[in-house]
């Protein structure tokens, strides 16, 4: 598509975007504590190469959302803090930068539950997403409508009256308004019907394929996430316990059993078969 490449570019950055395959984001031995007591991340490390989709998988409470908040700078809003390790974006440490500065550097987060401004229209939500762009934001709205045509048809609709899938598209479109180089999505399939899940992941794949946009996707739908991702990480109790190419993870017998619900012969496992999985995981 013509005219869209600028969405994945962060104008004004001092350095040109890194070469494809180089690490755009690096999280190194990160430790996060909430309320000065609760240890959530325990020496977590991961990298997101430029131009790739990376899936971060794990069960509820593993620390996936906390990881995204540490990267985006939102921990202080929930009484959390990084107590060890660092976050590097485009070869620059950003561990202590305010969230607004991280947005300007090219990091955007689509939060769990979509979090659209329900009292504003679709168009007004997009304008709000481009706030950091100033007067130039208007140049990006048509590009978002071109890429997400359903939003164009709904531009005057109040966001609170949109369906869950439409709100998720709006949340993605609003994030694109900041012209991110790294788009992070927290549980984008949460609460959506299967057909809408397919559409949301198709959008993520198109953003990557057509714009070269780098993405870090947190998901519990491991099968769907690994289909679109290049690489994947699996978290347990605030640590990375398994990592590798997405195809390799999807073929790993442990991942099949504990995250895809499949036995060694490819048959789907019942909850009763896997409910005691923590005692049997070969990687722990």
Backbone torsions as a table, in degrees:
resi	resn	phi	psi	omega
1	UNK	NA	135.1	179.5
2	UNK	-84.7	151.0	175.0
3	UNK	83.5	-3.1	-175.3
4	UNK	-102.4	-15.6	-171.4
5	UNK	-59.3	-27.1	-176.4
6	UNK	-68.1	-18.3	179.3
7	UNK	-62.4	-36.7	-178.9
8	UNK	-86.9	9.9	-178.4
9	UNK	-113.1	142.2	-179.7
10	UNK	-108.5	89.6	-178.7
11	UNK	-59.0	145.1	176.9
12	UNK	93.3	-9.8	178.4
13	UNK	-68.0	143.0	-176.2
14	UNK	-70.1	-31.2	-177.9
15	UNK	-112.0	148.9	176.3
16	UNK	-69.9	154.4	178.6
17	UNK	-56.0	145.9	-178.9
18	UNK	-66.4	159.3	178.7
19	UNK	-66.7	149.8	179.2
20	UNK	-56.6	132.5	179.8
21	UNK	98.9	-25.8	175.2
22	UNK	-69.5	156.5	-177.4
23	UNK	-77.3	112.7	175.7
24	UNK	-77.5	-39.3	-179.8
25	UNK	-125.2	136.8	175.8
26	UNK	-136.0	122.9	176.1
27	UNK	-109.5	123.0	-169.4
28	UNK	-122.7	112.1	173.7
29	UNK	49.3	46.1	-173.5
30	UNK	-77.2	133.2	174.6
31	UNK	-122.9	130.1	-178.5
32	UNK	-128.3	135.1	178.5
33	UNK	-125.4	138.3	173.7
34	UNK	-104.0	140.6	176.2
35	UNK	52.5	31.3	176.1
36	UNK	62.2	10.1	-175.0
37	UNK	-133.8	-45.6	-168.9
38	UNK	-86.5	111.6	179.3
39	UNK	-84.1	119.3	-175.9
40	UNK	-108.7	-50.3	176.1
41	UNK	-102.0	134.3	-172.3
42	UNK	-125.5	76.9	178.9
43	UNK	73.2	42.6	-177.0
44	UNK	-79.0	135.4	176.8
45	UNK	-135.8	137.5	173.8
46	UNK	-160.1	161.5	175.6
47	UNK	-131.4	150.4	176.0
48	UNK	-124.4	106.4	180.0
49	UNK	-69.1	148.1	177.3
50	UNK	-57.5	133.0	175.0
51	UNK	81.0	8.9	-179.1
52	UNK	-116.3	160.7	170.5
53	UNK	-102.5	125.9	179.1
54	UNK	-117.6	130.4	178.9
55	UNK	-100.3	134.3	175.2
56	UNK	-114.8	110.8	-171.2
57	UNK	-113.3	157.6	177.7
58	UNK	161.1	165.6	-179.0
59	UNK	-78.6	172.5	175.6
60	UNK	-57.3	135.8	178.2
61	UNK	84.7	4.1	-179.0
62	UNK	-73.7	-23.0	-179.2
63	UNK	111.0	13.2	-176.1
64	UNK	-64.9	-50.2	-179.1
65	UNK	-65.5	-36.1	177.1
66	UNK	-62.0	-37.7	177.5
67	UNK	-59.8	-46.3	179.7
68	UNK	-64.7	-37.9	179.5
69	UNK	-69.1	-33.6	176.1
70	UNK	-67.1	-36.9	179.7
71	UNK	-71.8	-39.2	-175.8
72	UNK	-86.5	-9.3	177.8
73	UNK	86.4	18.5	-176.3
74	UNK	-95.7	1.2	-178.6
75	UNK	-56.8	-42.1	-177.6
76	UNK	-58.8	-25.4	179.8
77	UNK	-69.9	-14.5	-179.7
78	UNK	-122.8	25.6	178.0
79	UNK	60.1	35.4	176.4
80	UNK	-111.2	158.2	178.1
81	UNK	-152.7	150.5	173.0
82	UNK	-82.8	121.3	-177.8
83	UNK	-106.7	-9.1	176.7
84	UNK	-162.4	157.5	179.9
85	UNK	83.4	-175.0	-178.6
86	UNK	-153.0	163.6	176.1
87	UNK	-120.3	128.1	179.7
88	UNK	-119.9	130.8	178.3
89	UNK	-126.9	124.0	-178.3
90	UNK	53.2	44.4	176.0
91	UNK	68.8	13.4	178.1
92	UNK	-122.7	134.3	179.3
93	UNK	-73.3	132.0	-177.4
94	UNK	-125.6	13.4	-170.6
95	UNK	-51.9	-38.9	-175.5
96	UNK	-107.5	7.6	179.9
97	UNK	-70.9	144.5	173.4
98	UNK	-62.5	154.8	-178.4
99	UNK	-57.9	-38.8	-178.4
100	UNK	-62.1	-37.0	178.3
101	UNK	-69.0	-33.3	178.5
102	UNK	-68.3	-36.7	175.5
103	UNK	-61.9	-44.2	-179.7
104	UNK	-65.1	-29.0	178.0
105	UNK	-78.3	-14.7	173.9
106	UNK	120.3	21.7	178.6
107	UNK	-110.6	126.4	178.7
108	UNK	-127.7	141.3	-179.1
109	UNK	-122.6	125.7	169.5
110	UNK	-96.9	107.8	-170.8
111	UNK	-76.2	157.6	175.3
112	UNK	-59.7	138.4	179.9
113	UNK	83.0	5.6	172.6
114	UNK	74.4	-49.5	173.9
115	UNK	56.1	39.8	175.3
116	UNK	-72.9	161.9	175.0
117	UNK	-82.1	99.3	-168.4
118	UNK	-65.2	-27.8	-176.6
119	UNK	-86.0	-7.7	179.0
120	UNK	-98.7	158.7	175.7
121	UNK	-75.9	169.9	175.8
122	UNK	-55.8	-47.3	-178.0
123	UNK	-62.7	-41.8	-179.9
124	UNK	-67.3	-34.2	175.1
125	UNK	-61.8	-41.6	179.4
126	UNK	-66.2	-40.5	177.0
127	UNK	-59.8	-41.7	178.2
128	UNK	-62.7	-37.2	178.8
129	UNK	-66.1	-25.5	179.6
130	UNK	-95.3	15.0	-176.4
131	UNK	-55.7	-41.8	-178.0
132	UNK	-68.6	-14.7	-179.8
133	UNK	-87.2	-13.1	179.5
134	UNK	68.3	-141.3	-175.7
135	UNK	-65.7	-22.5	-178.7
136	UNK	-74.2	-8.8	-177.1
137	UNK	-58.5	-35.3	-178.3
138	UNK	-60.0	-26.9	-180.0
139	UNK	-68.8	-22.9	-175.6
140	UNK	-91.7	-21.0	-174.1
141	UNK	-62.3	-45.3	-179.9
142	UNK	-62.7	-33.2	179.2
143	UNK	-68.1	-38.9	177.1
144	UNK	-65.1	-42.5	178.1
145	UNK	-62.8	-35.4	178.8
146	UNK	-65.6	-39.6	-177.2
147	UNK	-80.3	-32.1	-179.6
148	UNK	-122.7	75.4	-172.8
149	UNK	-61.2	-25.1	178.6
150	UNK	-62.3	-34.2	178.2
151	UNK	-66.6	-35.2	179.5
152	UNK	-61.3	-39.5	-179.5
153	UNK	-71.1	-18.9	-177.0
154	UNK	-110.0	14.3	-169.0
155	UNK	-57.3	-30.1	-179.7
156	UNK	-94.2	0.2	-177.4
157	UNK	-80.3	139.5	175.3
158	UNK	-67.6	130.6	-170.9
159	UNK	-60.7	-31.4	-178.7
160	UNK	-66.1	-15.7	-179.2
161	UNK	-100.2	5.1	177.3
162	UNK	-79.1	156.9	173.7
163	UNK	-71.5	168.8	179.4
164	UNK	-59.8	-41.6	179.2
165	UNK	-66.4	-39.4	178.6
166	UNK	-66.6	-38.9	177.1
167	UNK	-64.9	-36.4	177.9
168	UNK	-65.9	-40.5	176.4
169	UNK	-64.0	-39.2	177.8
170	UNK	-64.3	-41.0	178.6
171	UNK	-61.6	-39.5	177.6
172	UNK	-67.7	-45.2	179.1
173	UNK	-61.1	-40.5	178.3
174	UNK	-62.8	-40.0	177.5
175	UNK	-64.8	-36.7	179.8
176	UNK	-65.8	-23.1	-178.6
177	UNK	-63.8	-20.9	178.2
178	UNK	-86.9	5.4	-178.1
179	UNK	52.9	58.9	-176.0
180	UNK	-72.9	154.8	167.9
181	UNK	-99.1	-24.6	174.7
182	UNK	-126.8	119.2	177.2
183	UNK	-106.1	121.3	178.6
184	UNK	-109.3	134.1	-177.7
185	UNK	-126.3	126.8	-178.3
186	UNK	-104.2	107.8	178.9
187	UNK	52.2	58.4	-177.3
188	UNK	-65.1	-19.4	-179.0
189	UNK	-93.8	-0.9	-173.2
190	UNK	-59.1	124.5	174.6
191	UNK	76.0	9.1	-177.7
192	UNK	-101.9	148.7	174.9
193	UNK	-67.3	156.0	-176.0
194	UNK	-52.3	-41.8	-179.6
195	UNK	-65.7	-36.7	178.0
196	UNK	-71.8	-34.7	174.8
197	UNK	-59.5	-44.4	178.1
198	UNK	-59.2	-42.6	-177.7
199	UNK	-67.1	-41.5	179.7
200	UNK	-63.3	-44.3	180.0
201	UNK	-70.7	-28.0	174.6
202	UNK	-66.0	-38.3	176.7
203	UNK	-63.6	-43.9	179.5
204	UNK	-60.3	-43.0	180.0
205	UNK	-64.8	-40.8	-180.0
206	UNK	-66.1	-41.3	177.7
207	UNK	-56.8	-39.8	179.7
208	UNK	-73.5	-46.4	-174.8
209	UNK	-71.1	-40.5	-173.5
210	UNK	-93.0	-29.5	-178.1
211	UNK	-108.4	-12.1	-175.4
212	UNK	70.6	21.8	-176.4
213	UNK	-73.9	130.5	177.2
214	UNK	-79.6	140.3	-176.3
215	UNK	-138.8	142.7	171.4
216	UNK	-120.6	114.6	-172.1
217	UNK	-114.4	119.6	173.4
218	UNK	-92.5	127.9	-175.5
219	UNK	-150.4	147.4	166.6
220	UNK	-95.9	-20.1	175.1
221	UNK	-79.7	79.3	-172.5
222	UNK	-62.0	-40.5	-177.6
223	UNK	-60.2	-46.5	-177.7
224	UNK	-69.1	-41.1	-178.7
225	UNK	-64.0	-42.0	-178.2
226	UNK	-70.5	-20.9	176.5
227	UNK	-68.8	-33.6	-176.8
228	UNK	-99.2	-17.8	-173.8
229	UNK	-83.3	155.3	170.5
230	UNK	-88.4	-41.4	179.6
231	UNK	-132.4	163.3	179.0
232	UNK	-146.4	154.6	174.9
233	UNK	-129.5	145.2	175.5
234	UNK	-118.5	128.0	-177.8
235	UNK	-105.4	143.6	169.5
236	UNK	-143.4	126.6	174.7
237	UNK	52.3	43.9	174.4
238	UNK	80.5	9.1	180.0
239	UNK	-129.0	156.3	169.2
240	UNK	-83.7	123.8	-178.3
241	UNK	-110.4	-14.1	179.7
242	UNK	-157.6	142.0	178.7
243	UNK	-150.6	160.7	178.1
244	UNK	159.8	-176.9	175.7
245	UNK	-62.2	146.6	-175.3
246	UNK	-59.1	-41.9	-179.4
247	UNK	-64.1	-36.7	178.9
248	UNK	-67.9	-41.7	178.4
249	UNK	-64.4	-42.0	-179.5
250	UNK	-63.6	-24.2	-179.2
251	UNK	-97.1	-3.4	-178.8
252	UNK	-72.0	129.4	-176.8
253	UNK	-60.6	-35.2	178.1
254	UNK	-67.5	-44.1	178.8
255	UNK	-63.7	-42.0	178.0
256	UNK	-57.9	-43.1	-174.6
257	UNK	-75.8	-44.1	-170.6
258	UNK	-95.4	-19.8	-177.9
259	UNK	-121.0	-27.3	179.2
260	UNK	-102.0	-8.3	176.9
261	UNK	72.3	27.2	-178.2
262	UNK	-117.0	141.4	174.9
263	UNK	-80.8	-179.5	-176.6
264	UNK	-63.4	-28.9	179.8
265	UNK	-88.6	2.6	178.6
266	UNK	92.7	-1.0	178.3
267	UNK	-79.3	147.0	-178.1
268	UNK	-73.4	131.5	-178.9
269	UNK	-86.3	149.2	175.2
270	UNK	-85.8	162.5	178.2
271	UNK	-59.0	-37.6	-179.8
272	UNK	-61.2	-34.2	-178.5
273	UNK	-69.5	-29.2	-171.7
274	UNK	-115.8	2.8	-171.9
275	UNK	-66.6	-21.6	178.5
276	UNK	-102.8	28.3	-172.2
277	UNK	-60.8	-29.0	-174.2
278	UNK	-60.5	-30.2	-178.4
279	UNK	-78.2	-14.5	-171.8
280	UNK	-116.0	-1.6	-177.1
281	UNK	-62.1	127.9	-175.7
282	UNK	-76.6	-17.2	-178.1
283	UNK	-91.1	-7.2	-177.9
284	UNK	-96.8	NA	NA
